[in-house]
């Protein structure tokens, strides 16, 4: 009996180890690795969470890029599947493209041509400087996207004026300066119509159906 129990425990430990190793391998398999260097810690952290979401829920992620960022579906699918881009890189390329009024493919080409110094350098080269109005628009863009995914997001301090109700809730917690590392807090799954904006949010407190926190309007 004890031998069988030990055998099962060993098998379980091996399975957990294999899963952990697989997660690490996935991160390492991205064509450009993963080191966004946008110049903003908050953006870097949430792009990492976009990786988790996009890797787990590919179809809603693709739908979001197509419907709300104007990216061609075949381009997004190719970047993720054939060219092994990180979802966070795909998101940021298309978000920058939307801000500067260029096709997503244009920013994709810029990143592939010269990404050695990170997204901060690429964005600056394309006219988006740190602290500029365009950069703040990039940051604000995370919020409605996360709302459509039904996925929680904690706003940064410089977004407080745009989302006063959320800012008030954060301040009420007494730790408004904290920026916890985003994780897999909840499950967001898009619908079957290819819109990716009618997901379900399922955290540790149960199942919440709908659109999460709305459409980013307070």
C-alpha positions as CSV (number, residue, x, y, z in Angstrom):
1,X,0.0,0.0,0.0
2,X,2.8,2.4,1.0
3,X,4.7,1.5,-2.2
4,X,1.7,2.4,-4.4
5,X,1.1,5.6,-2.5
6,X,4.7,6.7,-3.0
7,X,4.5,5.8,-6.6
8,X,1.5,7.9,-7.1
9,X,3.0,10.8,-5.2
10,X,6.1,10.6,-7.4
11,X,4.0,10.6,-10.6
12,X,2.1,13.6,-9.4
13,X,5.3,15.5,-8.6
14,X,6.7,14.6,-12.0
15,X,3.5,15.9,-13.7
16,X,3.6,19.2,-11.8
17,X,7.3,19.6,-12.7
18,X,6.5,18.9,-16.4
19,X,3.8,21.5,-16.4
20,X,6.0,24.1,-14.9
21,X,8.7,23.3,-17.4
22,X,6.2,23.5,-20.2
23,X,5.1,27.0,-19.1
24,X,8.7,28.1,-19.1
25,X,9.3,26.6,-22.5
26,X,6.4,28.5,-24.0
27,X,7.8,31.8,-22.8
28,X,11.1,31.0,-24.3
29,X,9.7,29.9,-27.6
30,X,8.6,33.4,-28.6
31,X,10.5,34.5,-31.6
32,X,11.9,37.7,-29.9
33,X,11.9,36.3,-26.4
34,X,10.0,38.5,-23.9
35,X,11.5,41.8,-22.8
36,X,9.1,44.6,-23.9
37,X,11.0,47.6,-22.4
38,X,8.3,50.1,-23.2
39,X,9.7,52.6,-20.7
40,X,6.8,52.2,-18.4
41,X,6.7,49.5,-15.7
42,X,2.9,49.4,-15.6
43,X,2.7,48.8,-19.4
44,X,5.4,46.1,-19.2
45,X,3.5,44.3,-16.5
46,X,0.2,44.3,-18.2
47,X,1.7,43.3,-21.6
48,X,2.9,40.2,-19.7
49,X,-0.6,39.6,-18.7
50,X,-1.8,40.0,-22.3
51,X,0.7,37.2,-23.0
52,X,-1.1,34.9,-20.5
53,X,-4.6,35.8,-21.9
54,X,-3.7,35.6,-25.6
55,X,-1.9,32.3,-25.1
56,X,-4.8,30.7,-23.3
57,X,-7.7,32.4,-25.1
58,X,-6.4,32.8,-28.6
59,X,-9.7,33.3,-30.5
60,X,-11.0,36.2,-28.3
61,X,-7.6,37.8,-28.4
62,X,-7.6,37.6,-32.2
63,X,-11.1,38.9,-32.4
64,X,-10.1,41.9,-30.2
65,X,-7.2,42.8,-32.5
66,X,-9.4,42.5,-35.6
67,X,-12.5,44.3,-34.4
68,X,-11.1,47.1,-32.2
69,X,-7.6,47.6,-33.6
70,X,-8.2,47.1,-37.3
71,X,-5.7,44.4,-37.7
72,X,-6.2,41.9,-40.5
73,X,-7.2,38.5,-39.1
74,X,-4.7,36.6,-41.3
75,X,-1.9,38.8,-40.0
76,X,-2.7,38.3,-36.3
77,X,-3.1,34.6,-36.8
78,X,0.1,34.4,-38.7
79,X,2.0,36.3,-36.1
80,X,0.8,34.1,-33.3
81,X,0.9,30.7,-34.9
82,X,3.5,30.7,-37.7
83,X,5.8,33.5,-36.6
84,X,5.6,32.8,-32.9
85,X,5.1,36.3,-31.7
86,X,4.2,36.9,-28.1
87,X,0.6,38.1,-27.8
88,X,1.8,41.1,-25.9
89,X,4.0,42.2,-28.8
90,X,1.1,41.7,-31.2
91,X,-1.2,43.8,-29.0
92,X,1.3,46.6,-28.6
93,X,2.2,46.7,-32.3
94,X,-1.5,47.0,-33.3
95,X,-2.2,49.5,-30.5
96,X,0.7,51.7,-31.6
97,X,-0.5,51.5,-35.2
98,X,-3.9,52.7,-34.2
99,X,-2.5,55.7,-32.4
100,X,-0.3,56.8,-35.3
101,X,-2.8,56.0,-38.0
102,X,-0.8,53.4,-39.8
103,X,-1.6,49.7,-40.6
104,X,-0.7,47.2,-37.9
105,X,1.5,45.5,-40.5
106,X,3.6,48.7,-40.8
107,X,4.5,48.6,-37.1
108,X,5.1,44.8,-37.2
109,X,7.7,45.4,-39.9
110,X,9.3,48.2,-37.9
111,X,9.6,45.9,-34.9
112,X,11.0,43.0,-36.9
113,X,13.5,45.3,-38.5
114,X,14.9,46.8,-35.3
115,X,13.6,45.8,-31.9
116,X,17.0,45.6,-30.1
117,X,16.2,48.4,-27.7
118,X,12.6,47.5,-27.0
119,X,9.2,48.9,-27.6
120,X,10.1,52.2,-26.0
121,X,12.6,52.9,-28.7
122,X,10.4,51.7,-31.5
123,X,7.4,53.9,-30.3
124,X,9.7,56.9,-30.0
125,X,10.9,56.4,-33.6
126,X,7.3,56.3,-34.7
127,X,6.5,59.5,-32.9
128,X,5.2,58.4,-29.5
129,X,7.4,59.8,-26.8
130,X,7.3,58.8,-23.2
131,X,4.8,61.0,-21.2
132,X,3.2,62.3,-24.4
133,X,-0.6,62.4,-25.0
134,X,-0.1,59.6,-27.5
135,X,1.6,57.4,-24.9
136,X,-1.2,58.1,-22.4
137,X,-3.7,57.0,-25.1
138,X,-1.8,53.8,-25.4
139,X,-2.0,53.2,-21.7
140,X,-5.7,54.0,-21.6
141,X,-6.3,51.5,-24.4
142,X,-5.7,48.6,-22.1
143,X,-8.7,49.3,-20.0
144,X,-11.6,49.0,-22.5
145,X,-9.8,45.9,-24.0
146,X,-9.7,44.3,-20.6
147,X,-13.3,45.2,-20.0
148,X,-14.3,43.5,-23.2
149,X,-12.4,40.4,-22.2
150,X,-14.1,40.5,-18.8
151,X,-10.6,40.5,-17.2
152,X,-9.7,42.7,-14.2
153,X,-7.1,45.4,-14.5
154,X,-5.7,47.7,-11.9
155,X,-5.2,51.2,-13.4
156,X,-2.0,53.2,-13.0
157,X,-2.0,56.5,-11.1
158,X,-1.8,58.6,-14.2
159,X,-5.0,57.0,-15.5
160,X,-6.9,58.1,-12.3
161,X,-8.3,61.3,-14.0
162,X,-9.8,59.2,-16.8
163,X,-11.4,56.6,-14.5
164,X,-12.3,58.4,-11.3
165,X,-14.6,55.7,-10.0
166,X,-11.9,53.1,-10.2
167,X,-9.4,55.5,-8.8
168,X,-11.7,56.2,-5.8
169,X,-12.1,52.4,-5.2
170,X,-8.3,51.9,-5.2
171,X,-7.7,54.8,-2.9
172,X,-10.4,53.5,-0.5
173,X,-8.3,50.4,-0.1
174,X,-5.5,52.5,1.3
175,X,-2.8,51.4,-1.1
176,X,-3.4,53.5,-4.2
177,X,0.3,53.5,-4.9
178,X,0.6,49.8,-5.2
179,X,1.0,48.1,-8.6
180,X,0.7,44.3,-8.0
181,X,2.0,42.1,-10.7
182,X,-0.9,41.0,-12.8
183,X,-1.7,37.3,-12.9
184,X,-4.2,34.9,-14.2
185,X,-7.0,36.3,-12.0
186,X,-10.1,35.0,-13.7
187,X,-11.2,33.4,-16.9
188,X,-12.3,35.5,-19.9
189,X,-13.7,33.7,-22.9
190,X,-15.2,35.4,-25.9
191,X,-18.4,34.4,-27.7
192,X,-18.8,32.2,-30.7
193,X,-19.6,35.1,-33.1
194,X,-15.9,36.2,-33.4
195,X,-16.4,39.4,-31.5
196,X,-14.5,38.5,-28.3
197,X,-16.4,41.0,-26.3
198,X,-19.0,39.0,-24.5
199,X,-16.8,36.9,-22.2
200,X,-17.2,35.4,-18.8
201,X,-15.1,36.4,-15.9
202,X,-14.6,33.6,-13.4
203,X,-12.4,34.3,-10.4
204,X,-12.0,32.7,-7.0
205,X,-15.3,34.1,-5.9
206,X,-17.5,32.3,-8.3
207,X,-18.7,33.0,-11.8
208,X,-19.5,36.5,-13.0
209,X,-21.2,36.6,-16.4
210,X,-21.2,39.6,-18.6
211,X,-18.6,42.2,-19.6
212,X,-16.6,42.5,-16.5
213,X,-16.3,46.1,-15.6
214,X,-18.2,47.5,-18.5
215,X,-16.6,49.4,-21.4
216,X,-14.1,51.4,-19.6
217,X,-16.4,54.3,-18.8
218,X,-17.1,55.5,-15.3
